[in-house]
Each structure stands twice: as structure tokens, then as C-alpha cells.
Amino acid sequence: MFQSRLVSLLRRGRTSLLCRASSEAGVASRASSQTIAIKEVVERSPYVFFNRFIHKGFYSPPSRNMSTTSTLLSSAEYTKAGISMLVTKGPEAQKKVGMWIFGCAAWVFSMVVLGGVTRLTRSGLSMTDWKFAGGLPPLTQEEWDAEFEKYKQSPEYKRVHRGMNVQDFKFIYWMEYAHRMWGRGLGIIFAVPFTYFLAKGYITRQLGLRLATLFALGGGQGFVGWWMVKSGLEEPVSEYVEPRVSAYRLAAHLTSAFVIYCGMLWTGLSVVMPQPPTGTIDWVRGAAKVRRFVIPVSILVGITSVSGAFVAGNDAGRAYNTFPKMGDTWVPDDIFELKPIFRNFFENTSMVQFDHRILATATLFAIGAMWFATRKLDMHPGIRSLIGSTLGMAALQVTLGISTLLSYVPVSLGTAHQAGALTLLTMMVILTHTVRKPSPALLKSLASLPKSG
């Protein structure tokens, strides 16, 4: 009797233990399932371009036992992983929207470059009127003669281009006309797909608001451009002053173009990379340390780019065409010539070029210091590669700037230098986006993963 009761109790205890173990295994399985779901989101890129970049180390490499499949995730899988998406309707919609946004960003980049060519060839003041919707260029000789007569009334023709014939005028007119129509073309390229994607339900409300804001800024950019051109059509304050657009207005026009471009680039990156590359919790900590350097350096790169707009607006690149000294001195004597003092930083040719030299040098050293300070951090190999590439681009940009100065600002080098500034800014935006903080769900899942060698 006693033995049978003992056997019964032992069986009951064994059954209880098995049930308890089964329950705990179920909880662990669910947690593991959620972890794997989030892990897959990190490992599987939502865009073909980034999948190709994966194999170069931008996402977790195979050495960390993480697959690099090119399969796209569905919106449901992202939702399961606790990650919010900017595009709905699956990976194909995500791919299409991403391609469109990056295409628009590339269009803005080309507009900045074309604007630089227009300025360097002194073509920006060739069109003396402006229509919001644009219009056809002159098609007959009579129309060209009429347009040329309008230009002859401008201060630039009277003081700079006097004696120009109609054939030379056609060249600068076509440059400015192309720049303006390229901007209007961007409006169409943006608005038509945007309307289509909205109608298809691809775009979330958050993304829609971002894109609508960028579209409004793009529309305002046309008004800013004409506001800038108008300043160059006014009579200069002195007969000895060469007609040119206001440096303040040119800086506003170029800065707003940079803002629109960076906004488009950041938005496109957010669409195709809902989460930053992580891999391990140690790499996340490394990215957080990098982020402390990236943000101030990005600000410095932006300030240096804007200072370049004032160099262009004051035509300061054609003064002091020596390096490292400015003429025979390190610091010109007239850098504080204007009153009040703050005007010198924006209107004094000597100070404007001196400032740009100092800022460009500081930018190069800051990026170099960032590379040196982060070289031994345990971070994602893609981030390490991006920092090294940014340092190389900064060195190239400084080299382009010095070459442009010593060569008295030829169109080719001047355009390359402006494109280089935007390229460096591009790399800083990508780097800042890459080291941003992951979502809480992703951090929690990484913390629960076992450490790997």
C-alpha cells in the first residue's frame, strides 16, 4: 500500500515537472521566435542596392553566423518585429518608393552642379524675367533679338559683357534656361509618382507629411532663385562695383538646395533601411560612441559648405590665388575693414576667403580626428569603412579647393569643388543615418542573443 502511494506521488511529480518544463520551453520559444524575427529584419535588407552592399560588410557578415539573404521582408514581418515602416503594401512597394526618392535626390544633386556651372559661366543673369510655369525659349531670330535687347538693358551687359554678340548671348541664355527648366522638371518627376503612390496606398501618413514638406520647399526654391536673380539686375551702388547677385541671397538659395537634398536623402535611407545595421550589442555600443563624433562633425561640414556660398557670392575665389598664404601674408590686413564687424564675415572678400580656408582645414582635421578616435572601437565593419571613405573624400575636397584657387577658378574645377562639397555632405548624412539609435525592440532582442566570438 505504502509502495503504491509512493509510486503514485513520484509519477505525479514527474508529470508536474514535465508540464512545467514544457511551459518554460514554450515561453522561451516565443521569446526566441520574436528575437529571430527582429534578427531577420536586421539581416535582410529591404532594398536590392543595400543587399549588394551587405556582402561588402555594411550589414552583419557571415563570420558572425548571420545570413545575408537577398529576400525582402514583408510589412507583416516588420510589424511582428516591432519596427514601424514608412511604406506599406510589401517589399516591392518599398523598393519602388525608395528608387523614386533616391532618383529625386540625384536630380537635386545634378541641379546644384548645373547651378554651379551657370554661376561660373556668368549665365545666371541672362534671363531678365521669370514665369512660374516657364515657357518656350526663343525659336526665331526675331525672338532672339528681342530677348537680347532685354539683356542689353541690364547692368551686367553694360559693365561686363558690352560688345557681346547674339551668338555669345545664346550660350549663357541656354545655360540659365536649362537650369530653370531642370528645376521645373524635378517638380513633375516628384509630383506625379507621389500622387500615384498615395493613390495606391503605399505611403504612410508620416512619410506623406515629410514628402509634402520637401515638395513645398522645392516649390519655394523657385521663388528664392528669382529673388536672388533680381538682386543682380539692379544697378550696383558704385560705378566701380561689378554687377552680381547678393551674396546673402545666393547663400540662401544654395543652402535651401542643400537642405532639400539632405532631406530627400535621409528620407530615402529611412525607407530602405528602417533600422540601422547592428549585428551585436557591442557593435551598437560602438555606433553610439561614433555618434558622439559624427553629429558635431556633420554640423561643421554643413557650416563649411554654407561659407562656400558666400565665397561664390562675393567672387572671393578670384582674390588671393595663393596657398597657404594669402598673398604675402598669412592673415590679410583688411579682414575687419567693414563696420559693423559682423558684416566682414559675409561681405568682406578677404575675410570670407580666410574664413572658408579656416573652416575647410578644420573640417579635414575634424574628420581625421574622428577616424583616429574610432579606429579601435568595436563597431560594424560597414561603419568603419564609411568613416575611412569620408576621410578620403574630405582630403580630395580640400585638394580640389586648393587647385581651384591656384588655377583662378576655372569652370571645370569650380564645378568639381561644388560637387565635392555636396558629396562630402552626402557621406556625412549617410554616416549619421547609419549610426542612429536602433529601436527599443531591436535593442532588447540583441541583448537577449548569446555573445559570439
C-alpha positions in Angstrom: 0.0 0.0 0.0 2.7 2.4 1.0 4.8 1.5 -2.0 1.9 2.1 -4.4 1.2 5.6 -2.9 4.9 6.4 -3.2 5.0 5.3 -6.8 1.8 7.4 -7.5 3.4 10.5 -5.9 6.6 10.1 -7.9 4.6 9.8 -11.1 2.6 12.9 -10.3 5.7 14.9 -9.5 7.3 13.8 -12.7 4.3 14.8 -14.7 4.3 18.2 -12.9 7.9 18.7 -13.7 7.4 17.8 -17.4 4.4 20.2 -17.7 6.5 23.0 -16.0 9.4 22.3 -18.3 7.1 22.3 -21.3 5.6 25.7 -20.2 9.0 27.3 -19.7 10.1 25.9 -23.1 7.1 27.5 -24.7 7.9 30.9 -23.2 11.5 30.6 -24.3 10.4 29.5 -27.7 8.1 32.5 -28.1 10.9 34.9 -26.9 13.3 33.2 -29.2 10.8 33.5 -32.1 10.4 37.2 -31.5 14.2 37.6 -31.3 14.7 35.7 -34.5 12.0 37.8 -36.2 13.8 41.0 -35.3 17.2 39.5 -36.1 15.9 38.6 -39.6 14.8 42.2 -40.1 18.3 43.4 -39.4 20.0 40.8 -41.6 17.7 41.1 -44.6 17.9 44.3 -46.4 14.6 45.8 -47.8 16.3 47.1 -50.9 18.4 45.4 -53.6 21.2 48.1 -53.6 21.8 47.6 -49.9 21.7 43.8 -50.3 24.6 44.1 -52.7 26.4 46.4 -50.2 25.8 43.7 -47.5 28.4 41.5 -49.0 31.0 44.2 -48.6 30.3 44.4 -44.9 27.6 47.0 -44.4 25.4 44.6 -42.6 26.4 41.6 -40.4 29.0 39.5 -42.2 28.8 35.7 -42.4 31.6 35.4 -39.8 29.1 36.3 -37.1 26.9 33.4 -38.1 24.3 35.8 -39.7 22.9 35.1 -43.1 22.9 37.7 -45.9 19.9 36.6 -47.9 18.5 38.9 -50.5 14.9 38.0 -49.7 12.8 41.1 -48.9 10.7 41.2 -45.8 7.0 41.8 -45.8 5.4 44.6 -43.8 3.8 42.0 -41.5 7.3 40.7 -40.6 8.5 44.2 -39.7 5.3 44.7 -37.7 5.9 41.4 -35.9 9.4 42.6 -35.1 8.1 45.8 -33.6 9.6 48.1 -36.3 7.5 50.8 -37.9 7.6 51.2 -41.6 7.3 54.3 -43.8 5.9 52.3 -46.8 3.1 49.8 -46.8 2.0 47.1 -49.3 5.1 45.0 -49.0 8.7 45.0 -50.2 8.0 45.7 -53.9 6.2 48.9 -53.0 9.1 49.7 -50.6 11.6 49.2 -53.4 9.6 51.4 -55.9 9.2 54.3 -53.4 12.9 54.0 -52.4 14.1 54.2 -56.0 11.9 57.2 -56.7 13.1 59.1 -53.7 16.7 58.4 -54.4 16.1 59.4 -58.0 14.7 62.7 -56.9 17.7 63.3 -54.6 20.1 62.6 -57.5 18.1 65.1 -59.6 18.6 67.8 -56.9 22.3 66.9 -56.8 22.5 67.5 -60.6 20.7 70.8 -60.2 23.2 72.0 -57.7 26.0 71.1 -60.1 24.2 72.7 -63.0 23.7 75.8 -60.9 27.4 76.0 -60.2 28.2 75.8 -63.9 25.6 78.6 -64.6 27.2 80.8 -62.0 30.8 80.2 -63.1 29.9 80.9 -66.7 28.1 84.1 -65.7 24.9 82.9 -67.2 22.5 83.4 -64.3 21.5 87.0 -65.2 20.9 86.3 -68.9 17.1 85.8 -68.4 15.7 89.1 -67.2 12.2 87.9 -66.4 10.6 84.9 -64.7 7.4 82.9 -65.1 6.3 80.3 -62.6 5.3 77.7 -65.2 8.1 78.6 -67.5 7.7 78.9 -71.3 9.3 78.1 -74.6 12.7 79.6 -75.4 13.2 81.9 -78.4 12.6 80.0 -81.6 13.1 82.6 -84.3 15.8 85.2 -84.9 13.3 87.9 -84.2 12.6 86.4 -80.8 16.3 86.0 -80.0 16.9 89.7 -81.0 14.1 90.8 -78.7 15.5 88.7 -75.8 18.9 90.1 -76.4 17.6 93.6 -76.3 16.2 93.0 -72.8 19.6 91.7 -71.6 21.3 94.8 -73.1 19.3 96.9 -70.6 20.8 95.0 -67.6 23.8 96.3 -65.6 25.8 93.1 -66.3 25.7 93.7 -70.1 26.6 97.4 -69.7 29.6 96.8 -67.3 30.8 93.2 -68.1 29.5 91.9 -71.4 29.4 95.1 -73.5 30.0 94.2 -77.1 28.7 90.7 -76.8 27.0 89.4 -79.9 23.8 87.4 -80.1 25.6 84.1 -80.6 27.5 84.5 -77.3 24.3 85.6 -75.7 22.6 82.4 -76.8 25.1 80.3 -74.9 24.6 82.0 -71.5 20.8 82.1 -72.1 20.6 78.4 -72.8 22.6 77.7 -69.6 20.2 79.6 -67.4 17.1 78.3 -69.3 18.3 74.7 -68.8 18.8 75.4 -65.1 15.3 76.8 -64.6 13.6 74.1 -66.7 15.6 71.3 -64.9 14.1 72.6 -61.7 10.6 72.5 -63.1 11.2 69.0 -64.4 12.0 67.9 -60.9 8.6 69.2 -59.8 7.0 66.9 -62.3 9.2 63.9 -61.5 8.3 64.4 -57.9 4.6 65.2 -58.0 3.4 62.5 -60.5 4.8 59.5 -58.7 3.9 61.0 -55.3 0.3 61.2 -56.4 0.4 57.7 -57.8 1.9 56.2 -54.6 -0.6 58.0 -52.5 -3.5 56.6 -54.6 -2.1 53.1 -54.3 -1.8 53.4 -50.5 1.9 52.8 -50.4 2.9 55.9 -48.4 2.1 56.2 -44.7 0.9 59.4 -43.2 4.3 60.1 -41.6 6.2 59.7 -44.9 3.5 61.7 -46.7 4.0 64.6 -44.4 7.7 64.5 -44.9 7.5 64.4 -48.7 4.8 67.1 -48.8 7.1 69.4 -46.8 10.0 68.7 -49.2 7.8 69.4 -52.1 6.8 72.7 -50.6 10.4 73.6 -50.0 11.2 72.7 -53.7 8.4 74.9 -54.9 9.7 77.8 -52.7 13.2 77.2 -54.1 12.0 78.6 -57.5 10.9 81.9 -55.8 14.2 82.1 -53.9 16.1 81.6 -57.1 14.2 84.5 -58.8 14.6 86.6 -55.7 18.4 86.0 -56.0 18.5 86.8 -59.7 16.6 90.1 -59.2 19.4 91.4 -56.9 21.8 91.0 -59.8 19.6 93.0 -62.2 19.7 96.1 -60.0 22.2 98.9 -60.5 25.3 98.5 -58.2 25.9 101.1 -55.5 29.0 102.3 -57.3 30.2 102.5 -60.8 33.3 100.6 -59.8 31.3 97.6 -58.4 30.8 94.7 -60.8 27.1 93.6 -61.0 26.5 90.3 -59.2 23.7 88.7 -57.2 23.5 89.3 -53.5 25.8 87.0 -51.5 23.1 86.6 -48.9 20.5 85.6 -51.4 22.9 83.2 -53.2 23.8 81.6 -49.9 20.1 81.3 -49.1 19.4 79.7 -52.5 22.3 77.2 -52.2 21.6 76.4 -48.5 18.0 75.7 -49.3 19.0 73.3 -52.1 21.4 71.5 -49.7 18.5 71.2 -47.1 16.1 69.8 -49.7 18.8 67.3 -50.9 19.7 66.2 -47.4 16.0 65.8 -46.6 15.4 63.7 -49.7 18.5 61.5 -49.0 17.6 61.0 -45.3 14.0 60.1 -46.2 15.1 57.6 -48.9 17.5 56.0 -46.4 14.8 55.7 -43.8 12.5 54.0 -46.4 15.1 51.4 -47.4 16.8 51.0 -44.0 14.1 51.1 -41.3 16.7 50.1 -38.8 20.5 50.8 -38.7 22.9 47.9 -39.2 23.6 46.3 -35.8 24.9 42.7 -35.7 25.7 42.6 -32.0 25.1 44.6 -28.9 28.8 45.5 -28.8 28.5 47.0 -32.3 25.5 49.0 -31.1 27.6 50.4 -28.3 30.4 51.2 -30.7 28.0 53.0 -33.0 26.8 55.1 -30.0 30.4 56.2 -29.4 30.8 57.1 -33.1 27.6 59.1 -33.0 29.1 61.5 -30.4 31.7 62.4 -33.1 29.5 62.3 -36.2 26.9 64.9 -35.2 29.3 67.8 -34.4 31.5 66.9 -37.5 28.3 66.9 -39.6 27.4 70.4 -38.4 31.0 71.6 -39.2 30.7 70.2 -42.7 27.4 72.0 -43.2 28.8 75.3 -42.0 31.8 75.0 -44.3 29.5 74.3 -47.2 27.4 77.4 -46.5 30.6 79.5 -46.1 31.5 78.4 -49.7 28.2 80.0 -50.8 29.5 83.4 -49.5 32.8 82.8 -51.3 30.8 82.3 -54.5 28.5 85.3 -53.8 31.5 87.6 -53.2 33.5 86.1 -56.0 36.2 85.7 -53.4 37.8 82.7 -55.1 39.4 85.1 -57.6 41.2 87.0 -54.8 44.4 85.8 -53.1 45.1 83.0 -55.5 48.0 81.7 -53.5 48.3 79.0 -50.8 48.9 78.5 -47.9 49.5 82.3 -47.6 47.0 84.9 -48.8 49.2 87.0 -50.9 52.4 87.8 -48.9 50.7 87.4 -45.5 49.0 84.6 -43.5 46.2 87.0 -42.5 45.2 89.9 -44.7 45.3 93.4 -43.1 41.8 94.4 -44.2 39.7 91.5 -42.8 37.9 93.8 -40.3 37.6 96.7 -42.7 33.8 96.9 -42.8 31.6 98.3 -40.0 29.9 96.9 -38.1 32.3 94.0 -37.6 29.9 91.1 -38.4 29.5 92.3 -42.0 33.1 91.3 -42.7 32.2 87.6 -42.3 29.7 87.9 -45.1 30.7 90.8 -47.3 34.4 91.3 -47.0 36.2 89.4 -49.7 39.4 88.9 -47.7 37.5 87.7 -44.6 35.2 85.5 -46.5 38.0 83.6 -48.2 40.0 83.5 -44.9 37.0 82.0 -43.1 36.5 79.4 -45.7 40.1 78.3 -45.6 40.0 78.0 -41.8 36.7 76.1 -41.9 37.9 73.7 -44.6 41.1 73.0 -42.7 39.2 72.5 -39.5 36.8 70.1 -41.3 39.6 68.0 -42.6 41.2 67.8 -39.2 37.9 67.0 -37.5 37.1 64.1 -39.8 40.7 62.9 -39.4 40.3 63.1 -35.6 37.0 61.2 -35.9 38.7 58.4 -37.9 41.7 58.3 -35.4 39.5 58.3 -32.3 37.2 55.5 -33.6 39.7 53.3 -35.3 40.0 50.8 -32.4 36.3 50.8 -31.5 34.4 47.5 -31.8 31.9 48.6 -34.5 30.2 47.4 -37.6 32.7 46.9 -40.4 30.4 48.9 -42.7 30.6 51.9 -40.4 34.4 51.7 -40.2 34.6 51.6 -44.0 32.3 54.6 -44.3 34.4 56.7 -41.9 37.5 55.9 -43.9 35.8 56.8 -47.2 34.6 60.1 -45.6 38.2 61.0 -44.6 39.3 60.2 -48.2 36.6 62.4 -49.6 37.5 65.3 -47.2 41.1 65.1 -48.4 40.0 65.1 -52.0 37.7 68.1 -51.4 40.5 70.2 -49.8 42.8 69.3 -52.7 40.1 70.4 -55.2 39.6 73.6 -53.3 43.3 74.5 -53.3 43.6 73.5 -57.0 40.6 75.7 -57.9 42.1 78.6 -56.0 45.6 78.3 -57.6 44.0 78.0 -61.0 41.9 81.1 -60.7 38.6 79.2 -60.5 38.2 77.5 -63.9 34.7 76.3 -64.6 35.7 72.6 -64.5 37.5 72.7 -61.1 35.0 75.1 -59.6 32.1 72.8 -60.6 34.0 69.8 -59.2 34.7 71.6 -56.0 31.0 72.4 -55.5 30.0 68.8 -56.4 32.7 67.6 -53.9 31.1 69.7 -51.1 27.8 68.0 -51.7 29.4 64.6 -52.0 31.1 65.1 -48.6 27.8 66.2 -47.1 26.1 63.1 -48.6 28.6 60.9 -46.9 28.1 62.6 -43.6 24.3 62.2 -43.9 24.7 58.5 -44.7 27.1 58.1 -41.7 24.8 59.9 -39.4 21.8 57.8 -40.5 23.8 54.6 -40.2 24.9 55.2 -36.5 21.5 56.3 -35.3 20.0 54.5 -32.3 18.1 51.3 -33.1 14.5 50.8 -31.9 13.9 49.5 -28.4 12.6 46.2 -29.8 15.8 45.6 -31.7 18.0 46.6 -28.7 16.0 44.2 -26.5 16.4 41.3 -29.0 20.2 41.9 -29.3 20.6 42.0 -25.6 19.0 38.5 -25.4 21.2 37.0 -28.0 24.3 35.0 -26.8 27.6 36.6 -27.4 29.6 35.3 -30.3 33.3 35.4 -30.9 
